[in-house]
Amino acid sequence: MSETQYHYQWRTPRAHEGFRTGVSLHSHTMHSHENLGFIPRFAVKIPVVRDAVAAKERDYERRNGRKLDYTSSYWTPPLSEREAVKLEAGQIENGLGLKALVSITDHDNIEASNHLHLFEEYRNAPVSVEWTVPYGASFFHLGIHNLPRAAAHEWIGHLAAFTAEPKEPVLRELLEALCDMPDVLVVFNHPMWDEKGLGGNIHRELAHDFMRKYGVFMHALEINGMRPWSENKAAIDFAKLSGHPILSGGDRHGSEANVLINLTNAATFEEFIQEVRKQKRSEVMLLNQYREPHRLRYAEAIWDVMRDYPGHAGRERWTDRFFFRTKTGVDAPLSSVWHGNGPGICGAFLSLMRFLNSRHLRSTLRLAMKDSSEVLP
């Protein structure tokens, strides 16, 4: 029987004092490749952005004879692996006074862990990844935490091969082998997020089917710091049906530390994993930032992605961090062909984001973006 306890910082601000360690799970660094699908997903949330982006899309289709394909390019988050760990650990250590354990999970690669292990202070950083699992007409993301270092590259090769050519018997073999390693943690990330946009009912049916077949290999399901409470509540209900504990997942891509963390008395990441795997126990803390309107936090995250970072040599502007595939098959930054804010649709979007994130507008935006249907505990 699983047991998950939830601590809401705005209700019990000292709940963390009964624990030794804070755990930050699921966040991203500059090594994570993200497609541009966030632009239309975000645009529909705010009328002024939606209208401007839609106008630019119509203009693009009229001039090029085809719709704008956001998924043909990708972007990378602004923070390096060291900056990401310092940000996550700093919030836990300085804000809560707890020991910090941080597991970085970039999409389908472990470059962040490889780089961290070059530094003595991060030699014990877990090797973790967010694995893309094609499934039916959609895909899911699994957090695979704490792969064995000696075999990590081999494992990433196996996972990547399945993503490129998915076969269900291979998926079962991989999941079974992962679970046979006692110090590996497998988490079904944001299980209720219809990221492919198939429709809520279709996505839920796929998620239920996935859990019927592979739930025995999942150690926990995630509630996600970048998803609205209604969706996270559905994930909690889903986990109750399957008998799995819930873990936190911040899903940070920008410069704000994860707003959801786990609390534990474990001294090491391996001890924390045993707490989840063997005892099926989890203590999740939702920090005060999660109370901000979801649309406002989403807007701020997008601004983090697209604003300038003067201290990041070679990656200062957003066009240095957005990439496209050249005719020769090489990935090149947009700054190699674009100057300033880039073409019209990108420049318009960036100008709107800068305006929406003006400090003096925050109070107004907080009220304007509040969703009365999102009722937190």
Secondary structure as the mmCIF struct_conf table of DSSP 4:
data_model
#
loop_
_struct_conf.conf_type_id
_struct_conf.id
_struct_conf.beg_label_comp_id
_struct_conf.beg_label_asym_id
_struct_conf.beg_label_seq_id
_struct_conf.end_label_comp_id
_struct_conf.end_label_asym_id
_struct_conf.end_label_seq_id
STRN STRN1 GLU A 3 TYR A 8
TURN_TY1_P TURN_TY1_P1 GLN A 9 ARG A 11
TURN_TY1_P TURN_TY1_P2 PRO A 13 ARG A 14
HELX_RH_3T_P HELX_RH_3T_P1 ALA A 15 GLY A 18
BEND BEND1 ARG A 20 ARG A 20
STRN STRN2 THR A 21 LEU A 25
STRN STRN3 SER A 27 SER A 27
TURN_TY1_P TURN_TY1_P3 MET A 30 HIS A 31
STRN STRN4 GLU A 34 ASN A 35
TURN_TY1_P TURN_TY1_P4 LEU A 36 GLY A 37
HELX_RH_AL_P HELX_RH_AL_P1 PHE A 38 ALA A 43
TURN_TY1_P TURN_TY1_P5 VAL A 44 LYS A 45
BEND BEND2 ILE A 46 ILE A 46
HELX_RH_AL_P HELX_RH_AL_P2 PRO A 47 ASN A 64
BEND BEND3 GLY A 65 ARG A 66
HELX_RH_3T_P HELX_RH_3T_P2 TYR A 70 SER A 72
BEND BEND4 SER A 73 SER A 73
STRN STRN5 TYR A 74 TRP A 75
BEND BEND5 PRO A 78 PRO A 78
HELX_RH_AL_P HELX_RH_AL_P3 GLU A 81 GLY A 90
HELX_RH_PI_P HELX_RH_PI_P1 GLN A 91 GLY A 95
HELX_RH_AL_P HELX_RH_AL_P4 LEU A 96 LEU A 96
STRN STRN6 LYS A 99 SER A 103
STRN STRN7 HIS A 107 HIS A 107
TURN_TY1_P TURN_TY1_P6 ASP A 108 ASP A 108
HELX_RH_AL_P HELX_RH_AL_P5 GLU A 111 LEU A 116
TURN_TY1_P TURN_TY1_P7 HIS A 117 LEU A 118
BEND BEND6 PHE A 119 PHE A 119
HELX_RH_3T_P HELX_RH_3T_P3 GLU A 120 TYR A 122
TURN_TY1_P TURN_TY1_P8 ARG A 123 ASN A 124
STRN STRN8 VAL A 127 TYR A 135
TURN_TY1_P TURN_TY1_P9 GLY A 136 ALA A 137
STRN STRN9 SER A 138 LEU A 147
HELX_RH_3T_P HELX_RH_3T_P4 ARG A 149 ALA A 151
HELX_RH_AL_P HELX_RH_AL_P6 ALA A 152 ALA A 164
BEND BEND7 GLU A 165 GLU A 165
HELX_RH_AL_P HELX_RH_AL_P7 GLU A 168 CYS A 179
TURN_TY1_P TURN_TY1_P10 ASP A 180 ASP A 180
BEND BEND8 MET A 181 MET A 181
TURN_TY1_P TURN_TY1_P11 PRO A 182 ASP A 183
STRN STRN10 LEU A 185 PHE A 188
BEND BEND9 HIS A 190 HIS A 190
TURN_TY1_P TURN_TY1_P12 PRO A 191 MET A 192
TURN_TY1_P TURN_TY1_P13 GLU A 195 LYS A 196
BEND BEND10 LEU A 198 LEU A 198
HELX_RH_AL_P HELX_RH_AL_P8 GLY A 200 TYR A 214
HELX_RH_3T_P HELX_RH_3T_P5 GLY A 215 PHE A 217
STRN STRN11 ALA A 220 ASN A 224
TURN_TY1_P TURN_TY1_P14 GLY A 225 MET A 226
BEND BEND11 ARG A 227 ARG A 227
HELX_RH_AL_P HELX_RH_AL_P9 TRP A 229 SER A 242
TURN_TY1_P TURN_TY1_P15 GLY A 243 GLY A 243
HELX_LH_PP_P HELX_LH_PP_P1 HIS A 244 PRO A 245
STRN STRN12 ILE A 246 GLY A 249
STRN STRN13 ARG A 252 ARG A 252
BEND BEND12 GLY A 254 GLU A 256
HELX_LH_PP_P HELX_LH_PP_P2 ALA A 257 ASN A 258
BEND BEND13 VAL A 259 VAL A 259
STRN STRN14 LEU A 260 THR A 264
BEND BEND14 ALA A 267 THR A 268
HELX_RH_AL_P HELX_RH_AL_P10 PHE A 269 ARG A 277
TURN_TY1_P TURN_TY1_P16 LYS A 278 GLN A 279
STRN STRN15 ARG A 281 LEU A 286
HELX_RH_3T_P HELX_RH_3T_P6 ASN A 288 ARG A 291
BEND BEND15 GLU A 292 GLU A 292
HELX_RH_AL_P HELX_RH_AL_P11 HIS A 294 MET A 306
BEND BEND16 ARG A 307 ARG A 307
TURN_TY1_P TURN_TY1_P17 PRO A 310 GLY A 311
BEND BEND17 HIS A 312 HIS A 312
TURN_TY1_P TURN_TY1_P18 ALA A 313 GLY A 314
BEND BEND18 ARG A 317 ARG A 317
HELX_RH_AL_P HELX_RH_AL_P12 TRP A 318 ARG A 321
STRN STRN16 PHE A 322 ARG A 325
TURN_TY1_P TURN_TY1_P19 LYS A 327 THR A 328
BEND BEND19 GLY A 329 GLY A 329
STRN STRN17 ASP A 331 PRO A 333
HELX_RH_3T_P HELX_RH_3T_P7 LEU A 334 SER A 336
TURN_TY1_P TURN_TY1_P20 VAL A 337 VAL A 337
TURN_TY1_P TURN_TY1_P21 GLY A 340 ASN A 341
BEND BEND20 PRO A 343 PRO A 343
HELX_RH_AL_P HELX_RH_AL_P13 GLY A 344 LEU A 356
TURN_TY1_P TURN_TY1_P22 ASN A 357 ASN A 357
HELX_RH_3T_P HELX_RH_3T_P8 ARG A 359 LEU A 361
HELX_RH_AL_P HELX_RH_AL_P14 ARG A 362 ALA A 368
TURN_TY1_P TURN_TY1_P23 MET A 369 MET A 369
TURN_TY1_P TURN_TY1_P24 SER A 372 SER A 373
#
